[in-house]
Amino acid sequence: MPRDITTWQPQNGSNNDLGTAVVTLRLMDTPLIVDKKQNSGGKKGRSGPPLANLNAAKTGGGITRLTLGELPNTMRRQLQNARKYRRFVEGLVVEAHGGVSATQAHLIDEAAAAEVHASVCRWLMRTRLEKMSVADIARCSEQILKSKTIRNKAIERLKLDAPPPDPWNVIDAEANGKAT
């Protein structure tokens, strides 16, 4: 059987009775059904992914990794190689910077997407070369080169070769009152 609850709510953030509205809530008396047989389906402590598995890892910035778009089943190998490349680059970033920020996650996504694009173009040239015109082949080659350039720029912006920051510089700056 439903119950009605009437409350007063201030409008426009006012604290007096002049700007109030009546709100009526209708509550339904429905029992809460809880299934007690819910479990994860495995033995505690022995199920789930192995330790240090990066397939479902979260980046250090608190966001989950960006996903690659799905490709047709005929390009399963290209997608697997792109995911392998992404995990490799994420590992390099974690090793170099201690975690993956949101900006770095987007740069990794840009590099992985460029790698997917290049692999799709290589697949087209490998499997459909006889059916392609000279202009199509030239365009595919151009797209491979363009995607490699995009990938290289994204990797360069990740600054994987940069030396780690010297903690003494930060301490000296703070001691001199010049915190950066």
Phi, psi and omega in degrees: 000127182288149176239146177253135176239127180253129179231159175256132178236132175290142177258146177057031175071016181279151181257355183261176183279352185287327184252047182251159178228150178268128179240127179250124179255135177253116179259135178261138177273085176242134180290146177277122182262123180240125177270116184277356182265012180285126171211174185280350175091013180216180179277135183297129178087346182242353182256166178099185183288155177293162179298148180064025176279124183262004184296326180240029185287151170262149178283166182295340182277003178086005176251150176283158183295151178284144185261150175280149177293155181280144177245163177298161182299334179292343180249032181299320181295321179296320179292319178297318178295322178293320177294322177297317178298317179299314180298322178297313181294319177299320177297319177297319181293317178297319180294321184280323188243355179084358180175178181240118177278174180296319179295317179295324177297321179289324176293321176297319178297320179296317179294318180292321178295321177294323178294320176297315181299315179295320181291325176294318178295320177296321179296317179299316181291328181285322187261334186240022186299321182294329183271350184272145174279171179298322179294322178294319179296316179296320179294320178295316178298319178297319179293324177297313180297318180296317181292325176294323177296317178298316180298314182296322178293321178295319179293322179295321180289343176287343178055055180285334181270355181291138178292151179297151181296143179279117182295336180291328177297320179293317180295317179296320180294319179292325179291328179272358179081018181244058180294135181259000000 
